[in-house]
Amino acid sequence: MGIQKYFLNLERCQDRAKKFDDSWIRFPATEGSSLPQETKDRMVSMWNISEKEHNGKCGCFQSHYNLLRHISNNKLNHAVIVEDDAVPVVELPEDFLLTLKNFTYLGGYFSHLKMKDGPLRQEHEFPLSTDGINQLDRSTHRILMTLAYYIPHWTIARDILEYLDSKHRVRAIDVMLHKIIKVPQDYYYPALFIEEDTESTIHKKSRDKHPDQFYNLK
């Protein structure tokens, strides 16, 4: 079986689905406001975050969780997962992706390990491989956003779910992914997807910075 391509999309954001052709599978995203209170209480947020943003984080977490559960339960391999504001930069190298073994980021941005330090400011200076796949050194930096990533084998989705299920409290899904040492992480460089400049479904207003092909937030 070849690559299976999924995009997460809220029912109220059908306009975003129009840019995905028939080769993509729409997976319904979750409205955070519709989740039970106990689920919302499980998510850790800053004390001053708005209820809308907190609910948005919860919805984003649950959306990715549900899709990973779908992949794990049905033992689906070679899954590309993107959010509906992901924009492809180049044609997806499907044959090459089929050769990969690890969880692989296809977009997002580099951040300091300490969240309060924000994104990395310097241009990319990490060693790069010649085939575009690089191991993420989680001891020095992290990749934030679940804009786009690749799950080559269903057992990776299973391992992620087992980790998430083991935690009494959780943080945003991109933060949680960084902590799962059992799951090796690579990234495709330059990124295959960047973020569309569109209204955020989580934040009060759209961000004025978006990740570029080189995992910089600009």
Secondary structure, 3 states (H helix, E strand, C coil): CCCEEEEEECHHHHHHHCCCCCCEEEEECCCHHHCCHHHHHHECCCCCCCHHHHHHHHHHHHHHHHHHHHHHHCCCCCEEEEECCEEECCCCCHHHHCCCCCEEECCCEEECCCHHHCECCCCCCCCCCCCCEEECCCCCCEEECCCEEEECCHHHHHHHHHHHHCCCCECCHHHHHHHCCCCCEEEECCCCEEECCCCCCCCCCCCCCCECCCCCEC
